[in-house]
Amino acid sequence: MYTFKLTSLPIEQIDDLQAFEWRLGQFFAAHAYPVRLITTARPFSMAEPIRALSHELRDQKRLTRIAQPLLRAVDDLLAGGGGDPATAIASLDDADLALLHAIFDVAPRLQARLSGASLTHSGDDEAAAASEWTAIADALSRILWSLPWRTDLLHFYQRLGERHLRAIDHYLLAWAPPDVHPEALQAQIKQAFGREVELVDGMPPIIGCAYETHDTYLAPTEPGAPYLAVLLSYELRGAWDATTLHELLDVDFDVSVVVDVQTVPRNTARRKTELAYNAARLVTRDDQVIDTRVEQVFADAQRVLHATTQQGFHLVTIAVLVSGDTRRVLEQHV
C-alpha cells in the first residue's frame, strides 16, 4: 500500500470544474486496484504564526526604541538645527549598539560612523557626514515603517485564532500491485488533482485514543477526547462530484470523510449482469406472471450489458466520522 499526501483543493480556484471532475473520474476509473481518499478537517492553531510574529515585533519594537533618538537627531541635523547623531549613538549601551552594527554589517563607512570613529583622513566633511547619517536614517526607516502594520497583523492573527479556523488534510491510499511504481502513481495523482503530491510513510491516526462501542456512537476512554459517530453511505443515490467533499467539510466541528473506490472486475460484472438478465427474461416470458420489479431488472440488465463494453464498475463507499465534545453535541452534529 502506498500513502500520498495532497495539498489542499480550493474549489473556488478551479476555473473549469467539469474538466476537474472528469480528470478525477478518469483517475479512479482507470485503476483496477482499491483506492481510498481520506480527508480530515481539524482546528488550525494560530499559535505558531502568532509566536513567530510576536518575536519579530519584539525585535522591531526594541530597534524602534533605540533608533528614535538617533532619527530625531539626524532630522535636526539635516534641517540645520544643530542635531548631533553621534551623541545619540554615544548614549547607547553595548547591546543596543551591537544591534545597530548587525544591521549595517555590509556598510563599512556606516559602521565607522556608528562607532564614532573619525573619518577626516578620508576626506570627511559636513556634506559627507550628512550623507552617511541620511543613509543610516533611511535604512532604519525601511526597517521600522512596517511596525504599525505588523502590529495590526498580529491582532488579525489573534482574531483568526478566536474564530476556530480549520485545516484540511488530504491523503490518498492505493493498494497497488508490486509492478506499479510509486513514482508513476504519484505523477498520475498530481495530473488528476492538479496539486502537489508527496509520497509519505503513513498518515497520522484519525482516532487519537481507545473508544467504547455503543449502538450509535463511540465513547472515549480518556477524558477530554471527543465523542465520535460513523455515518456510512447505504444505497447512496445521485452522483459524486467535485463539491461532495467540500459540502461535507463545510462545518464548524471536526469531521473526517473517507471515500473508498473498489473496482469490480469487468468479467465479474458482466457475468453477474448476464445471470440477472437471463433470470429476468425467463420471468418476463411467462404470460401468467406479472412482476414489475423483474421487468425493471430486465431493462436495467440490458443497459448495464451495453455499458460494460465501454465502462467499468466500482463499489463506492463514503463514510463520515463526526465528533462532538459531549454526546448531546455529537447528536446535534450528526
C-alpha positions as CSV (number, residue, x, y, z in Angstrom):
1,M,0.0,0.0,0.0
2,Y,1.2,3.5,-0.9
3,T,0.2,6.6,1.0
4,F,0.2,10.0,-0.7
5,K,-0.4,13.4,0.9
6,L,-2.1,16.0,-1.3
7,T,-2.1,19.7,-0.9
8,S,-5.4,21.5,-0.3
9,L,-8.0,21.6,-3.1
10,P,-9.6,25.1,-3.0
11,I,-12.6,24.6,-5.2
12,E,-13.0,28.3,-5.7
13,Q,-9.7,28.5,-7.6
14,I,-10.7,25.8,-10.2
15,D,-11.7,27.6,-13.4
16,D,-13.3,24.5,-15.2
17,L,-15.0,22.4,-12.5
18,Q,-16.4,20.0,-15.1
19,A,-12.9,19.3,-16.5
20,F,-11.6,18.8,-13.0
21,E,-14.4,16.3,-12.2
22,W,-13.6,14.5,-15.5
23,R,-9.9,14.1,-14.6
24,L,-10.8,12.7,-11.1
25,G,-13.3,10.3,-12.6
26,Q,-10.8,9.1,-15.2
27,F,-8.2,8.6,-12.5
28,F,-10.4,6.4,-10.3
29,A,-11.9,4.5,-13.2
30,A,-8.6,3.7,-14.7
31,H,-7.3,1.6,-11.8
32,A,-8.3,-1.9,-11.1
33,Y,-7.0,-1.9,-7.5
34,P,-8.7,-0.3,-4.5
35,V,-8.1,3.4,-3.7
36,R,-9.1,5.3,-0.6
37,L,-9.3,9.1,-0.3
38,I,-9.2,10.3,3.3
39,T,-9.9,14.0,4.1
40,T,-9.9,15.4,7.6
41,A,-10.9,18.8,9.0
42,R,-9.4,19.8,12.3
43,P,-8.8,23.0,14.2
44,F,-5.9,25.1,12.8
45,S,-3.9,26.6,15.5
46,M,-2.6,30.2,15.0
47,A,-0.2,29.8,17.9
48,E,2.9,29.3,15.8
49,P,2.3,32.2,13.4
50,I,1.4,34.4,16.4
51,R,4.6,33.3,18.2
52,A,6.8,34.0,15.2
53,L,5.3,37.4,14.5
54,S,5.4,38.3,18.2
55,H,9.2,37.5,18.3
56,E,9.8,39.7,15.2
57,L,7.7,42.5,16.6
58,R,9.7,42.4,19.9
59,D,12.9,42.9,18.0
60,Q,11.4,45.6,15.9
61,K,10.0,47.5,18.9
62,R,13.4,47.3,20.6
63,L,15.0,48.7,17.5
64,T,12.4,51.5,17.4
65,R,13.2,52.4,20.9
66,I,17.0,52.6,20.1
67,A,16.5,54.4,16.8
68,Q,14.1,57.1,17.7
69,P,16.6,59.5,19.4
70,L,19.0,58.9,16.5
71,L,16.4,59.6,13.9
72,R,15.4,62.8,15.6
73,A,19.0,63.9,15.8
74,V,19.5,63.2,12.1
75,D,16.3,65.1,11.1
76,D,17.5,68.0,13.2
77,L,21.0,67.9,11.6
78,L,19.6,67.9,8.1
79,A,17.2,70.7,9.0
80,G,20.2,72.8,10.1
81,G,19.2,72.8,13.7
82,G,22.5,71.5,15.0
83,G,21.4,68.0,15.8
84,D,24.2,65.6,16.8
85,P,23.6,62.0,15.9
86,A,27.0,61.0,17.3
87,T,25.8,62.0,20.8
88,A,22.7,59.8,20.4
89,I,24.9,56.9,19.4
90,A,27.2,57.5,22.4
91,S,24.2,57.2,24.8
92,L,23.5,53.6,23.7
93,D,24.7,50.7,25.7
94,D,26.8,47.9,24.2
95,A,23.8,45.6,23.5
96,D,21.9,48.3,21.7
97,L,24.9,49.4,19.8
98,A,25.6,45.8,18.7
99,L,22.1,45.6,17.3
100,L,22.7,48.6,15.2
101,H,26.0,47.2,14.0
102,A,24.3,44.0,13.0
103,I,22.0,45.9,10.7
104,F,24.8,47.8,8.9
105,D,27.4,45.0,8.8
106,V,27.8,45.4,5.0
107,A,28.5,49.1,5.1
108,P,32.0,49.8,6.5
109,R,31.7,53.6,6.4
110,L,28.4,53.5,8.2
111,Q,29.8,51.0,10.7
112,A,32.6,53.5,11.3
113,R,30.1,56.3,11.7
114,L,28.1,54.3,14.2
115,S,31.4,53.5,16.1
116,G,32.1,57.2,16.4
117,A,35.4,56.9,14.6
118,S,36.9,59.9,12.9
119,L,36.8,59.9,9.2
120,T,38.6,63.1,8.5
121,H,41.6,61.3,7.0
122,S,39.3,60.0,4.2
123,G,38.1,63.4,3.2
124,D,35.2,63.6,5.6
125,D,33.4,66.9,5.6
126,E,29.9,68.1,6.6
127,A,28.3,67.0,3.3
128,A,29.8,63.5,3.6
129,A,28.7,63.2,7.2
130,A,25.2,64.4,6.4
131,S,25.0,61.9,3.5
132,E,26.1,59.0,5.8
133,W,23.7,59.9,8.6
134,T,21.0,60.1,5.9
135,A,21.8,56.6,4.7
136,I,21.6,55.3,8.3
137,A,18.3,57.0,8.9
138,D,16.9,55.7,5.6
139,A,18.0,52.2,6.4
140,L,16.4,52.3,9.8
141,S,13.2,53.8,8.3
142,R,12.9,51.0,5.8
143,I,13.0,48.5,8.7
144,L,10.7,50.4,11.1
145,W,8.0,51.6,8.8
146,S,6.0,48.3,8.9
147,L,5.7,48.2,12.7
148,P,2.1,49.5,12.9
149,W,1.0,47.3,10.1
150,R,2.7,44.2,11.6
151,T,1.0,45.1,14.9
152,D,-2.3,45.1,13.2
153,L,-1.4,41.8,11.5
154,L,-0.7,40.3,14.9
155,H,-4.2,41.4,16.1
156,F,-5.7,39.9,12.9
157,Y,-4.0,36.6,13.6
158,Q,-5.3,36.6,17.2
159,R,-8.8,37.2,15.9
160,L,-8.5,34.4,13.4
161,G,-7.4,32.1,16.2
162,E,-10.6,33.0,18.1
163,R,-12.8,32.2,15.1
164,H,-11.9,28.5,15.1
165,L,-10.0,28.2,11.8
166,R,-10.0,24.8,10.3
167,A,-7.2,22.9,8.5
168,I,-7.9,20.3,5.8
169,D,-5.6,17.4,5.1
170,H,-6.0,15.0,2.1
171,Y,-4.4,11.6,1.9
172,L,-4.8,9.0,-0.8
173,L,-4.2,5.3,-0.1
174,A,-3.6,3.0,-3.0
175,W,-3.3,-0.8,-2.8
176,A,-1.3,-1.1,-6.0
177,P,0.2,-4.3,-7.2
178,P,4.0,-4.7,-6.9
179,D,4.6,-3.9,-10.6
180,V,3.2,-0.4,-10.1
181,H,6.0,2.1,-9.2
182,P,5.0,4.7,-6.6
183,E,6.7,7.5,-8.7
184,A,4.5,6.7,-11.6
185,L,1.4,6.6,-9.4
186,Q,2.4,9.9,-7.8
187,A,2.7,11.5,-11.3
188,Q,-0.8,10.3,-12.2
189,I,-2.3,11.6,-8.9
190,K,-0.6,15.0,-9.5
191,Q,-2.0,15.2,-13.0
192,A,-5.5,14.2,-11.9
193,F,-5.8,16.5,-8.9
194,G,-3.7,19.3,-10.3
195,R,-1.9,19.7,-6.9
196,E,1.5,18.8,-5.4
197,V,1.6,15.2,-4.2
198,E,4.1,13.8,-1.6
199,L,4.8,10.1,-1.0
200,V,4.8,9.6,2.8
201,D,5.4,6.7,5.1
202,G,1.9,6.9,6.6
203,M,-0.7,9.3,7.9
204,P,-1.4,10.4,11.5
205,P,-4.2,8.5,13.3
206,I,-7.7,9.9,12.8
207,I,-8.8,8.5,16.2
208,G,-6.5,9.5,18.9
209,C,-7.3,7.1,21.8
210,A,-9.3,3.9,22.6
211,Y,-13.1,4.1,22.4
212,E,-16.0,2.1,23.8
213,T,-18.5,1.0,21.2
214,H,-22.2,1.8,21.6
215,D,-25.2,1.4,19.3
216,T,-25.0,4.8,17.7
217,Y,-21.7,6.4,19.0
218,L,-18.2,5.8,20.2
219,A,-17.4,6.9,23.8
220,P,-13.8,7.9,24.6
221,T,-11.9,6.1,27.4
222,E,-9.7,9.1,28.0
223,P,-11.0,12.4,29.4
224,G,-11.0,15.3,27.0
225,A,-11.3,13.2,23.9
226,P,-14.4,13.8,21.7
227,Y,-17.3,11.5,21.2
228,L,-17.5,10.1,17.8
229,A,-20.1,8.7,15.4
230,V,-19.6,7.0,12.0
231,L,-22.0,7.7,9.2
232,L,-21.8,5.2,6.3
233,S,-23.4,5.5,2.9
234,Y,-26.1,3.0,2.2
235,E,-27.6,2.6,-1.2
236,L,-26.4,6.1,-2.0
237,R,-28.2,7.8,-4.8
238,G,-27.0,10.5,-7.1
239,A,-23.5,11.4,-8.3
240,W,-20.3,12.1,-6.5
241,D,-18.9,15.3,-7.9
242,A,-16.1,17.7,-7.0
243,T,-18.2,19.5,-4.4
244,T,-19.2,16.5,-2.4
245,L,-16.2,16.7,0.0
246,H,-16.5,20.5,0.4
247,E,-20.1,20.3,1.3
248,L,-19.4,17.6,3.9
249,L,-16.4,19.5,5.3
250,D,-18.2,22.9,5.5
251,V,-19.0,22.6,9.2
252,D,-17.6,24.2,12.3
253,F,-16.6,20.9,14.1
254,D,-14.1,18.2,13.5
255,V,-15.0,15.7,10.7
256,S,-13.3,13.2,8.6
257,V,-14.5,11.8,5.2
258,V,-13.4,8.6,3.7
259,V,-14.2,7.6,0.1
260,D,-13.5,4.0,-0.8
261,V,-13.4,3.1,-4.5
262,Q,-13.1,-0.6,-5.4
263,T,-13.1,-1.7,-9.0
264,V,-15.4,-4.6,-9.9
265,P,-13.5,-6.8,-12.5
266,R,-15.1,-6.5,-15.9
267,N,-15.7,-10.2,-16.3
268,T,-17.3,-10.4,-12.8
269,A,-19.6,-7.5,-13.5
270,R,-20.6,-8.9,-16.9
271,R,-21.2,-12.5,-15.5
272,K,-23.4,-11.2,-12.7
273,T,-25.3,-9.0,-15.2
274,E,-25.9,-11.9,-17.6
275,L,-27.3,-14.0,-14.7
276,A,-29.7,-11.3,-13.8
277,Y,-30.6,-10.7,-17.4
278,N,-31.3,-14.4,-18.1
279,A,-33.4,-14.9,-14.9
280,A,-35.4,-11.8,-15.6
281,R,-36.0,-12.8,-19.3
282,L,-37.5,-16.2,-18.2
283,V,-39.9,-14.5,-15.9
284,T,-41.0,-11.8,-18.4
285,R,-41.7,-14.5,-21.0
286,D,-44.3,-16.1,-18.7
287,D,-47.6,-14.6,-19.7
288,Q,-49.2,-15.8,-16.5
289,V,-46.8,-14.0,-14.2
290,I,-46.6,-10.2,-13.9
291,D,-43.7,-8.8,-11.8
292,T,-42.9,-5.1,-12.4
293,R,-39.6,-5.4,-10.4
294,V,-38.4,-8.1,-12.7
295,E,-39.3,-6.1,-15.7
296,Q,-37.2,-3.2,-14.3
297,V,-34.3,-5.7,-13.7
298,F,-34.6,-6.9,-17.3
299,A,-34.4,-3.3,-18.6
300,D,-31.5,-2.4,-16.3
301,A,-29.6,-5.5,-17.1
302,Q,-29.8,-4.7,-20.8
303,R,-28.5,-1.2,-20.2
304,V,-25.7,-2.5,-18.0
305,L,-24.6,-5.1,-20.5
306,H,-24.3,-2.4,-23.1
307,A,-22.3,-0.2,-20.7
308,T,-19.8,-3.0,-19.9
309,T,-18.3,-2.7,-23.4
310,Q,-17.0,0.8,-22.6
311,Q,-17.3,1.4,-18.9
312,G,-16.0,-0.1,-15.7
313,F,-18.0,-0.6,-12.5
314,H,-16.9,0.4,-9.0
315,L,-18.2,0.0,-5.5
316,V,-18.0,3.5,-3.9
317,T,-18.5,3.9,-0.2
318,I,-18.5,7.2,1.6
319,A,-18.0,7.2,5.4
320,V,-18.1,10.3,7.6
321,L,-16.6,10.5,11.1
322,V,-18.4,13.1,13.2
323,S,-17.1,14.4,16.5
324,G,-18.6,16.3,19.5
325,D,-17.4,17.3,22.9
326,T,-20.4,15.6,24.6
327,R,-22.9,13.1,23.5
328,R,-25.6,15.7,23.2
329,V,-23.4,17.9,21.0
330,L,-22.5,14.8,18.9
331,E,-26.1,14.1,18.2
332,Q,-26.6,17.7,17.0
333,H,-23.6,17.4,14.7
334,V,-24.8,14.1,13.3
